[in-house]
């Protein structure tokens, strides 16, 4: 199973974006996507941005991740 996580692009240098996963930042290669700019959200898998999200898709995806993290946190407690 493969999981891609939503992240916001906070910087771009050459063909690599700095993306923010709710406070955790990492680099993501942009070879597989177009129409990118700072502030857009992308799905990131294995160090690559694999899809650019519309604002609506980003909102839905981030809400789903928040719910998943909440459930996992409840299981740990």
N, C-alpha and C positions, 0 to 999 in steps of 0.2 A: 504494500500500500504506500502511496506517495501522498504527502501532505504539503501544500503550499500555504504560506502564511501571508496575510496582508500587511503591507508596510507603506509608510509615506516616504516619498523621495524628498530628502532634505538637502542634497547636494549632488552635483554632477561634475565629473572631471573626465575628459575624454569619453570613453564608452563605459564608464563605471559610475554607478550611483551610490551615494551613502543613503541608506534607508533606515527608518526608525520604526521599530516594533514596540511601540508603547514605552519608550525610554531606553531600549536596547538598540544600539546602532551597529550596523555592519555594512560591508560592501556587497553590491550585487551587480553582476555584469548585465549589460543592456543589449547584448547581441541579438536577442530573440524578440525584442519589442520595438515599436516606433511610437511616435506621438507622445514623447515623454517631456516632462518639465517639472521643476521643483514644485512641490505641493500636491502632485498627483499621487495616487495610490497604485501599487502594483502587487501582484502575487509573486512571492519569491520562493523558489525551490532550489536547493543545492547550489546556492550562490548565484543564481540567475533569476532575473525578472522574467517571468514567463507570460504575464498578461497585464495589460493596463486596465485598471478598473474605472468605470464611470463613478461619479460621486455617489449615486444610488447604490451601485454594487459595493463600493467601499464601505458605506454605512452598514449595509446588511452583513457583509463579511466580518467587519469589526465587531458588530453586535453578536454574531454567532461565536466568534472567538472568545469574547467576554463571557458569554454564557458557558462555554466549554470550560474555561479556566475556573469559573465559579463552581461548577459541578465537581471538577477535580480537586479543588481546594476543600470542598465540603467532605469529599471522600477521605481526604488525608486527616481530617479532624474528627 
